[in-house]
Amino acid sequence: MDGNGRWARERGLARVEGHAEGARAVRDAVETAARIGVEYLTLYAFSVANWARPRGEVEALMRLLVDFAKKERSELRSLGIRVNVIGALEDLPTGTRHAVEDLIRYTADGEKMTLTLALSYGGRQDIVEAARALAVRARAGLVLPEEIDESFFHREMTTRTLPDVDLLIRTGGESRLSDFLLYEAAYAELVFLPIMWPDFKPTTLLESVELFSRKERRFGRTSDQVVRGEAAAFDPLDPAE
């Protein structure tokens, strides 16, 4: 969700006002996704690299997270939306962390959609932490190297309860992932938009989903195999192949 600060600057506003307007776009995106039947929506709310931003801006973002957790909880619960977090939640200030934890507990029964907030998150960091955890277990004799495949590895990541990404949308006019879901987005369809995040409307999401629906998802197969419904037979981890 990129471009809040630039959106504000173009209008002569403080960056924090751009983030506040971005929160409105979050609300619209979440409600629209739930309405059209999206089962998993993940928002890059605060990256591990964002801690390097000016202290005042970071504090304002933490306050916005608290406001979101308190003001939207009833609506999220009524829509059947369960809130989840990936990243290092323990890095957040105590008040912000408690507000998010309360939101997670309050919406735990939601069954229509899982809304995941990436907080103090980095894709590389998540991969490294998973590798470190597996190394510790292997050294203790609790896991053998040959047992480790993609699914086994993913179970050590903070995204373990989420499916792979189908559609990844980035606003802000940049064409890069910026450390977001690097492992999980291997076969994602990527949509890079020139607009700033506060200008992201329900129609923008609908148009992106429509674009995705026209894509042929081959996963290494040919178009003919997809049409025939053939499963991929090649296993890159099988030495016999």
Secondary structure, 3 states (H helix, E strand, C coil): CCCHHHHHHHCCCCHHHHHHHHHHHHHHHHHHHHHCCCCEEEEEEEEHHHHHCCHHHHHHHHHHHHHHHHHCHHHHHHCCEEEEEEECHHHCCHHHHHHHHHHHHHCCCCCCEEEEEEEEECHHHHHHHHHHHHHHHHHCCCCCHHHCCHHHHHCCCCCCCCCCCCEEEECCCCCCCCCCCCCCCCCCEEEECCCCHHHCCHHHHHHHHHHHHCCCCCCCCCHHHHHHCCCCCCCCCCCCC
